[in-house]
């Protein structure tokens, strides 16, 4: 399959420039940057096919890895993104790790210990559903650690991600942005739909009361931790079809930049006869 068209202007608009001060605006969550749903869905299908090919090359090559970080407020669609975009990847070479509250064992180590051990090996893709950024988000909003502790973590995270990229791990970070009104709508849908009620957590309602605090925490993380080696992308996610398109395009673009190649073989296939 030939390379698909990549909307480079879109990728540039979504990427947080290093050093840029981020201000989250609910209006941004509704943007589609000129894309229409029918066109986006057709492009998503083509992009997923390209991602399948690129992952196959990544796996065969064995020199590079990709870490995909998904962060969002409750209801923004991290699980849905994994289902609708990452379905392009062969599970044999793609793992998904969901980070909940740390276990007693994990609390005995530094906060990056449980993260590092789940980074994908070379040749594979790893998806983090929440991540090390919880340690500058929830711990900050809920005052789980002192301010001087979480403040120094921004620099530690940047150093950690720089080390990963120097070891041939491409780090891509996506903040799925929905508006406060859209979150209310989605949480209500979970309550109203018997097939989704199991996903509802009363804690989501409590966190919603701290919406402004979480927005400020996200703004700081996006501002201080979007680097050249590990950029943040702010993905407008009120429209699920646009969210899926945007992320798939970024993944295809970044995988396409890697100098992937199939390993050389020591035999001459033309001389092999299978009887």
ROSEPA-580565 format. One record per residue: residue number from 0; residue in one letter; x, y, z of N, C-alpha, C in turn. Coordinates in steps of 0.1 Angstrom, whole numbers, plus 5000, padded with zeros to 4 digits. Example, Ala and Ser with C-alpha at 12.3 -4.5 7.8 and 13.67 -1.06 7.14 Angstrom:
REM residues 2
  nr rest  npx  npy  npz capx capy capz  cpx  cpy  cpz
   0    a 5132 4943 5078 5123 4955 5078 5132 4967 5078
   1    s 5128 4978 5071 5137 4989 5071 5129 5000 5079
***
This chain:
REM residues 275
  nr rest  npx  npy  npz capx capy capz  cpx  cpy  cpz
   0    x 5008 4988 5000 5000 5000 5000 5009 5012 5000
   1    x 5005 5022 4992 5013 5035 4991 5010 5043 5004
   2    x 5019 5052 5006 5017 5061 5018 5004 5069 5016
   3    x 4997 5070 5027 4984 5078 5026 4987 5093 5028
   4    x 4977 5101 5025 4979 5115 5027 4978 5119 5041
   5    x 4988 5126 5046 4989 5131 5060 4986 5146 5060
   6    x 4976 5149 5068 4972 5163 5070 4982 5170 5079
   7    x 4994 5174 5073 5005 5180 5081 5000 5193 5088
   8    x 4992 5201 5082 4988 5213 5088 4979 5210 5100
   9    x 4972 5200 5100 4964 5196 5112 4973 5192 5123
  10    x 4983 5184 5120 4992 5179 5130 4999 5191 5137
  11    x 5003 5200 5129 5010 5212 5134 5001 5220 5144
  12    x 4988 5221 5140 4979 5228 5148 4976 5221 5162
  13    x 4977 5208 5162 4974 5201 5174 4986 5199 5183
  14    x 4997 5200 5178 5010 5198 5186 5012 5210 5194
  15    x 5016 5208 5207 5019 5219 5216 5034 5222 5214
  16    x 5037 5234 5210 5050 5238 5208 5058 5239 5221
  17    x 5070 5234 5222 5078 5235 5234 5079 5249 5239
  18    x 5076 5252 5251 5077 5265 5257 5064 5273 5256
  19    x 5054 5268 5248 5042 5276 5246 5033 5274 5259
  20    x 5027 5285 5263 5018 5285 5275 5004 5280 5270
  21    x 5000 5269 5276 4987 5264 5272 4976 5269 5281
  22    x 4965 5273 5274 4953 5277 5281 4941 5269 5275
  23    x 4935 5260 5282 4925 5252 5277 4911 5259 5276
  24    x 4905 5259 5265 4893 5266 5262 4883 5256 5257
  25    x 4871 5255 5264 4861 5246 5260 4857 5246 5246
  26    x 4858 5258 5239 4854 5259 5225 4863 5251 5216
  27    x 4876 5249 5221 4885 5241 5213 4881 5226 5212
  28    x 4875 5221 5222 4871 5207 5222 4861 5204 5211
  29    x 4854 5214 5205 4844 5211 5195 4849 5213 5181
  30    x 4862 5217 5180 4867 5220 5166 4870 5207 5158
  31    x 4869 5208 5145 4872 5197 5136 4881 5202 5125
  32    x 4886 5214 5126 4896 5219 5117 4893 5217 5102
  33    x 4881 5219 5098 4877 5218 5084 4873 5204 5079
  34    x 4875 5194 5088 4871 5180 5084 4856 5177 5085
  35    x 4851 5170 5076 4837 5165 5076 4837 5151 5081
  36    x 4826 5146 5087 4826 5133 5093 4827 5122 5082
  37    x 4821 5123 5071 4822 5113 5061 4836 5111 5055
  38    x 4842 5123 5053 4856 5123 5048 4866 5117 5059
  39    x 4863 5121 5071 4872 5116 5082 4871 5101 5084
  40    x 4859 5096 5083 4857 5082 5085 4864 5074 5074
  41    x 4863 5079 5061 4870 5072 5050 4885 5073 5052
  42    x 4890 5084 5056 4905 5085 5058 4909 5077 5070
  43    x 4901 5076 5080 4905 5067 5092 4906 5053 5087
  44    x 4898 5048 5079 4899 5034 5074 4912 5032 5067
  45    x 4915 5042 5058 4927 5041 5050 4940 5042 5060
  46    x 4939 5050 5069 4950 5052 5079 4952 5040 5087
  47    x 4941 5033 5091 4943 5021 5099 4950 5010 5091
  48    x 4947 5009 5079 4954 5000 5070 4969 5003 5069
  49    x 4972 5015 5068 4986 5020 5068 4993 5017 5081
  50    x 4986 5019 5092 4992 5016 5105 4995 5001 5107
  51    x 4986 4993 5101 4988 4979 5102 5001 4975 5095
  52    x 5003 4981 5084 5016 4978 5076 5028 4983 5084
  53    x 5027 4995 5089 5038 5001 5096 5042 4993 5109
  54    x 5031 4988 5116 5034 4980 5128 5041 4967 5124
  55    x 5037 4962 5113 5044 4949 5109 5059 4952 5106
  56    x 5062 4963 5100 5076 4966 5097 5083 4969 5110
  57    x 5077 4976 5119 5083 4979 5132 5086 4966 5140
  58    x 5077 4957 5140 5079 4944 5147 5090 4936 5140
  59    x 5091 4936 5127 5101 4928 5120 5115 4935 5122
  60    x 5115 4948 5121 5127 4955 5122 5134 4953 5136
  61    x 5126 4955 5147 5131 4952 5160 5140 4963 5166
  62    x 5142 4974 5160 5151 4984 5165 5145 4996 5172
  63    x 5132 4997 5170 5125 5009 5175 5112 5004 5183
  64    x 5107 5013 5192 5095 5011 5199 5087 5024 5199
  65    x 5074 5023 5202 5065 5035 5203 5057 5034 5215
  66    x 5057 5045 5223 5049 5046 5235 5038 5057 5233
  67    x 5026 5053 5234 5014 5062 5232 5008 5065 5245
  68    x 5007 5077 5249 5002 5081 5262 4988 5088 5260
  69    x 4978 5083 5266 4965 5089 5266 4961 5094 5279
  70    x 4958 5107 5280 4953 5114 5292 4941 5122 5289
  71    x 4932 5122 5298 4919 5130 5296 4911 5131 5309
  72    x 4902 5140 5309 4892 5140 5319 4882 5128 5318
  73    x 4875 5125 5328 4866 5113 5327 4856 5115 5316
  74    x 4854 5105 5308 4844 5105 5298 4849 5110 5284
  75    x 4862 5113 5284 4867 5119 5271 4869 5108 5260
  76    x 4870 5096 5264 4871 5085 5254 4884 5078 5252
  77    x 4892 5076 5263 4904 5069 5262 4902 5055 5257
  78    x 4892 5048 5264 4889 5034 5260 4884 5033 5246
  79    x 4876 5043 5242 4870 5043 5228 4881 5045 5218
  80    x 4891 5054 5221 4902 5056 5212 4910 5044 5210
  81    x 4912 5036 5221 4920 5024 5220 4912 5014 5211
  82    x 4899 5013 5213 4891 5004 5205 4890 5008 5190
  83    x 4889 5021 5187 4887 5025 5173 4899 5028 5165
  84    x 4910 5031 5172 4922 5035 5165 4933 5023 5166
  85    x 4935 5019 5178 4945 5009 5181 4941 4995 5175
  86    x 4929 4993 5171 4925 4981 5165 4933 4978 5153
  87    x 4940 4988 5147 4948 4986 5136 4960 4977 5139
  88    x 4964 4977 5152 4976 4970 5156 4974 4955 5159
  89    x 4983 4947 5156 4983 4933 5160 4986 4932 5175
  90    x 4977 4925 5182 4979 4924 5197 4992 4918 5200
  91    x 4998 4910 5191 5010 4903 5194 5022 4913 5196
  92    x 5020 4925 5190 5031 4935 5192 5026 4948 5197
  93    x 5015 4947 5204 5009 4959 5210 5003 4956 5224
  94    x 5007 4963 5234 5002 4961 5247 4995 4974 5252
  95    x 4984 4972 5260 4977 4983 5266 4978 4982 5281
  96    x 4983 4993 5288 4984 4993 5302 4975 5004 5308
  97    x 4966 5000 5317 4958 5010 5324 4963 5012 5338
  98    x 4966 5024 5341 4972 5028 5354 4961 5033 5363
  99    x 4959 5025 5374 4949 5029 5384 4957 5035 5396
 100    x 4951 5036 5408 4959 5040 5419 4970 5030 5422
 101    x 4981 5035 5427 4993 5026 5429 4990 5016 5440
 102    x 4995 5004 5438 4994 4993 5447 5004 4995 5459
 103    x 5002 4987 5469 5011 4988 5481 5026 4986 5477
 104    x 5028 4976 5467 5041 4974 5463 5047 4986 5455
 105    x 5038 4991 5446 5043 5003 5438 5046 5015 5447
 106    x 5039 5016 5458 5041 5028 5466 5055 5027 5474
 107    x 5061 5015 5474 5074 5013 5480 5085 5018 5471
 108    x 5082 5021 5458 5092 5025 5449 5089 5040 5445
 109    x 5098 5045 5437 5096 5058 5431 5084 5058 5421
 110    x 5078 5069 5419 5066 5069 5411 5067 5065 5397
 111    x 5080 5065 5391 5082 5061 5378 5085 5047 5376
 112    x 5087 5040 5387 5090 5025 5387 5080 5017 5379
 113    x 5067 5019 5383 5057 5011 5376 5055 5015 5362
 114    x 5059 5027 5358 5058 5032 5345 5069 5026 5336
 115    x 5081 5027 5341 5092 5022 5333 5091 5007 5330
 116    x 5087 4999 5339 5086 4985 5336 5075 4981 5326
 117    x 5067 4991 5323 5056 4988 5313 5059 4995 5299
 118    x 5070 5001 5298 5074 5007 5285 5076 4996 5275
 119    x 5071 4997 5263 5072 4986 5253 5087 4983 5249
 120    x 5090 4970 5247 5103 4967 5242 5105 4971 5227
 121    x 5117 4971 5222 5119 4975 5208 5111 4965 5199
 122    x 5105 4970 5189 5097 4962 5180 5083 4962 5183
 123    x 5079 4969 5194 5065 4968 5199 5059 4982 5201
 124    x 5046 4983 5203 5039 4995 5206 5032 4993 5219
 125    x 5034 5003 5228 5027 5003 5241 5017 5015 5242
 126    x 5006 5012 5247 4996 5022 5249 4993 5024 5264
 127    x 4995 5036 5269 4992 5039 5283 4978 5046 5285
 128    x 4969 5039 5291 4956 5045 5295 4958 5051 5308
 129    x 4960 5064 5309 4966 5072 5320 4980 5068 5321
 130    x 4988 5075 5329 5002 5073 5329 5009 5080 5340
 131    x 5022 5082 5339 5030 5089 5349 5025 5103 5351
 132    x 5017 5108 5342 5012 5122 5344 5002 5123 5355
 133    x 4996 5112 5360 4987 5112 5371 4995 5118 5383
 134    x 5008 5116 5383 5016 5121 5395 5019 5136 5395
 135    x 5013 5143 5385 5013 5158 5385 4999 5163 5383
 136    x 4989 5153 5383 4975 5157 5381 4967 5154 5394
 137    x 4963 5142 5396 4955 5138 5407 4962 5141 5420
 138    x 4975 5138 5421 4982 5141 5434 4983 5156 5437
 139    x 4982 5164 5426 4982 5178 5428 4968 5183 5433
 140    x 4958 5179 5425 4945 5184 5428 4940 5179 5442
 141    x 4943 5167 5445 4938 5161 5457 4948 5162 5469
 142    x 4959 5170 5467 4969 5172 5477 4974 5159 5483
 143    x 4977 5150 5475 4982 5137 5480 4997 5137 5483
 144    x 5004 5147 5477 5018 5149 5481 5020 5164 5482
 145    x 5031 5168 5489 5033 5183 5490 5037 5189 5477
 146    x 5034 5202 5476 5036 5210 5463 5051 5208 5459
 147    x 5060 5209 5468 5074 5208 5464 5078 5195 5458
 148    x 5070 5185 5461 5072 5171 5455 5067 5171 5441
 149    x 5054 5174 5438 5049 5173 5425 5055 5184 5415
 150    x 5060 5195 5421 5066 5205 5412 5079 5200 5406
 151    x 5087 5193 5413 5099 5188 5407 5097 5177 5397
 152    x 5085 5171 5397 5083 5159 5388 5082 5163 5373
 153    x 5079 5175 5370 5078 5179 5356 5092 5177 5350
 154    x 5102 5182 5356 5116 5181 5351 5120 5166 5351
 155    x 5116 5159 5361 5120 5144 5361 5113 5137 5350
 156    x 5100 5140 5347 5093 5134 5336 5100 5137 5323
 157    x 5104 5150 5321 5110 5153 5308 5123 5146 5307
 158    x 5131 5144 5317 5143 5137 5317 5141 5122 5314
 159    x 5130 5116 5320 5127 5102 5318 5123 5100 5303
 160    x 5115 5109 5298 5110 5107 5284 5122 5110 5274
 161    x 5131 5119 5277 5143 5121 5269 5151 5108 5268
 162    x 5153 5102 5280 5161 5089 5280 5154 5079 5271
 163    x 5141 5078 5272 5134 5068 5263 5136 5071 5249
 164    x 5135 5083 5245 5137 5086 5230 5151 5084 5226
 165    x 5161 5086 5235 5175 5083 5232 5177 5068 5230
 166    x 5168 5060 5236 5169 5046 5234 5159 5040 5224
 167    x 5156 5049 5214 5148 5045 5202 5133 5042 5206
 168    x 5128 5049 5216 5114 5048 5219 5107 5061 5215
 169    x 5099 5061 5205 5091 5073 5202 5080 5075 5212
 170    x 5080 5087 5218 5070 5090 5228 5060 5100 5222
 171    x 5047 5096 5222 5036 5104 5217 5026 5106 5228
 172    x 5022 5118 5231 5013 5120 5242 5000 5128 5237
 173    x 4989 5122 5240 4976 5128 5236 4967 5132 5247
 174    x 4963 5145 5248 4953 5149 5257 4940 5150 5250
 175    x 4931 5142 5254 4917 5142 5247 4909 5153 5254
 176    x 4906 5163 5247 4899 5174 5254 4884 5174 5250
 177    x 4876 5174 5261 4861 5176 5259 4857 5187 5267
 178    x 4846 5193 5264 4841 5205 5271 4834 5200 5284
 179    x 4831 5209 5293 4824 5205 5305 4810 5200 5302
 180    x 4803 5207 5293 4790 5203 5289 4790 5189 5283
 181    x 4800 5186 5274 4800 5173 5268 4803 5162 5278
 182    x 4811 5165 5288 4813 5155 5299 4800 5152 5306
 183    x 4792 5163 5309 4780 5161 5316 4771 5151 5307
 184    x 4770 5154 5295 4762 5146 5286 4766 5131 5286
 185    x 4779 5129 5285 4784 5115 5284 4783 5108 5298
 186    x 4785 5115 5309 4782 5108 5322 4768 5105 5323
 187    x 4759 5113 5319 4744 5110 5320 4741 5098 5311
 188    x 4747 5097 5299 4745 5086 5290 4748 5073 5297
 189    x 4759 5073 5305 4763 5061 5312 4752 5057 5322
 190    x 4746 5067 5329 4736 5064 5338 4723 5059 5332
 191    x 4720 5064 5320 4707 5061 5313 4708 5048 5306
 192    x 4720 5044 5301 4721 5032 5293 4725 5020 5302
 193    x 4717 5009 5303 4720 4998 5312 4733 4991 5307
 194    x 4737 4992 5295 4749 4985 5290 4762 4994 5293
 195    x 4759 5006 5298 4771 5015 5302 4772 5018 5316
 196    x 4761 5014 5324 4761 5018 5338 4773 5012 5346
 197    x 4778 5001 5341 4789 4995 5348 4802 5004 5348
 198    x 4802 5013 5338 4813 5021 5336 4812 5034 5345
 199    x 4801 5036 5351 4799 5048 5359 4805 5046 5372
 200    x 4812 5057 5376 4818 5057 5390 4814 5070 5397
 201    x 4809 5068 5409 4804 5080 5416 4816 5090 5418
 202    x 4828 5084 5418 4840 5093 5420 4841 5103 5408
 203    x 4835 5099 5397 4836 5108 5385 4828 5121 5388
 204    x 4817 5120 5396 4809 5132 5399 4817 5141 5409
 205    x 4825 5135 5418 4833 5142 5427 4844 5150 5420
 206    x 4850 5143 5410 4861 5149 5403 4856 5160 5394
 207    x 4843 5159 5390 4837 5169 5381 4836 5183 5389
 208    x 4834 5181 5402 4833 5193 5410 4847 5201 5410
 209    x 4857 5194 5407 4871 5200 5407 4875 5203 5393
 210    x 4866 5205 5384 4869 5207 5369 4879 5217 5367
 211    x 4877 5229 5373 4887 5240 5371 4901 5237 5376
 212    x 4901 5230 5387 4914 5226 5393 4922 5216 5384
 213    x 4914 5207 5378 4920 5197 5369 4925 5204 5356
 214    x 4917 5214 5351 4920 5221 5339 4934 5228 5341
 215    x 4935 5234 5353 4948 5242 5356 4959 5232 5357
 216    x 4957 5220 5363 4968 5210 5364 4972 5205 5350
 217    x 4962 5203 5341 4965 5198 5328 4972 5209 5320
 218    x 4968 5221 5322 4975 5232 5315 4990 5233 5319
 219    x 4993 5231 5331 5007 5231 5336 5015 5219 5330
 220    x 5009 5207 5330 5015 5196 5325 5018 5197 5310
 221    x 5008 5202 5302 5010 5204 5288 5020 5215 5285
 222    x 5020 5225 5293 5030 5236 5291 5044 5232 5294
 223    x 5046 5225 5305 5059 5222 5310 5065 5209 5304
 224    x 5057 5201 5299 5062 5188 5294 5059 5185 5280
 225    x 5057 5195 5272 5057 5193 5257 5070 5197 5252
 226    x 5078 5187 5248 5092 5189 5244 5093 5184 5229
 227    x 5105 5188 5224 5108 5184 5210 5109 5168 5209
 228    x 5114 5162 5219 5116 5148 5219 5103 5140 5223
 229    x 5094 5146 5230 5082 5140 5235 5070 5150 5235
 230    x 5065 5153 5224 5055 5164 5223 5041 5159 5228
 231    x 5034 5169 5233 5019 5167 5236 5011 5172 5224
 232    x 5000 5165 5222 4990 5169 5212 4977 5171 5219
 233    x 4971 5182 5218 4958 5185 5223 4947 5181 5213
 234    x 4940 5171 5215 4930 5165 5205 4916 5169 5209
 235    x 4910 5178 5201 4896 5181 5203 4887 5168 5202
 236    x 4880 5165 5213 4874 5152 5214 4859 5152 5216
 237    x 4852 5163 5214 4838 5163 5215 4832 5155 5204
 238    x 4838 5155 5192 4834 5147 5181 4844 5134 5180
 239    x 4838 5123 5183 4846 5111 5184 4853 5108 5171
 240    x 4846 5110 5160 4851 5107 5147 4864 5115 5144
 241    x 4863 5128 5148 4875 5136 5146 4887 5132 5155
 242    x 4884 5129 5167 4894 5124 5176 4901 5112 5171
 243    x 4894 5103 5165 4900 5090 5160 4908 5094 5148
 244    x 4903 5102 5139 4911 5106 5127 4924 5113 5131
 245    x 4923 5123 5140 4935 5130 5143 4946 5121 5149
 246    x 4942 5113 5158 4952 5104 5165 4958 5094 5155
 247    x 4950 5089 5146 4955 5079 5136 4965 5086 5127
 248    x 4962 5098 5123 4971 5105 5114 4984 5108 5120
 249    x 4984 5112 5133 4997 5115 5140 5005 5102 5141
 250    x 4998 5091 5145 5005 5078 5146 5012 5074 5133
 251    x 5004 5075 5122 5009 5071 5109 5021 5080 5105
 252    x 5020 5093 5108 5031 5102 5104 5043 5099 5112
 253    x 5042 5096 5125 5054 5094 5133 5060 5080 5130
 254    x 5052 5070 5128 5057 5057 5124 5064 5058 5111
 255    x 5058 5066 5102 5064 5067 5088 5077 5074 5088
 256    x 5081 5081 5098 5094 5088 5099 5105 5079 5103
 257    x 5102 5067 5109 5112 5058 5113 5118 5051 5102
 258    x 5132 5049 5102 5138 5043 5091 5137 5027 5092
 259    x 5124 5023 5090 5121 5009 5092 5126 5001 5080
 260    x 5130 4989 5083 5134 4980 5072 5132 4965 5077
 261    x 5129 4957 5067 5128 4942 5071 5142 4937 5072
 262    x 5145 4928 5082 5158 4923 5084 5163 4915 5071
 263    x 5176 4916 5069 5183 4909 5058 5182 4894 5062
 264    x 5181 4886 5052 5180 4871 5054 5193 4865 5048
 265    x 5196 4853 5054 5208 4847 5050 5207 4836 5040
 266    x 5195 4835 5034 5192 4825 5024 5188 4832 5011
 267    x 5189 4825 5000 5184 4829 4987 5170 4823 4985
 268    x 5159 4830 4986 5146 4824 4985 5144 4817 4971
 269    x 5151 4822 4961 5150 4816 4948 5155 4802 4947
 270    x 5164 4799 4957 5170 4785 4956 5163 4775 4965
 271    x 5153 4780 4972 5145 4771 4981 5134 4765 4974
 272    x 5133 4752 4975 5122 4744 4969 5114 4736 4979
 273    x 5102 4739 4981 5093 4733 4991 5086 4722 4984
 274    x 5088 4709 4988 5082 4698 4981 5071 4692 4990
***
